[in-house]
Amino acid sequence: MINLQTKTGKAFKALVLNGETLTPSEAKKRFGIGNLSAEVTRIRQAGFAIHANGRKAANGVHVTEYVHGKPSRKVVAAGYRALAMGLV
C-alpha cells in the first residue's frame, strides 16, 4: 500500500481518497512535488486508474490535470492477459 506521509501518498490522498483533480503547479504548491507525473506513475503501478486530461488555461497555457477514474476495458483486458500469461 501507499504510505500517506510521502509525496506519493499525499498525491494519492488528493486524487483517490478525496476525488480531487491535481495539476503540476498545484502539486508543487501544496505538497512540494516537483515531478507530478512520476508520482502518478507510482500510483498507477499500485493499481489505481489515474487519467491525464489536457486543457488550456485562461492565460492560454496548456495544463495537464490528473484525476482518478475507472480503468478502461482495454487496460482491464491487458491485466487479465498478463495474469493468464504468468507475467504478474
Secondary structure, DSSP 8 states (H G I E B T S, - for coil): ---TTSHHHHHHIIIIIS---B-HHHHHHHH--S-HHHHHHHHHHTT--EEEEEEE-TTS-EEEEEEE----HHHHHHHHHHHHTT--
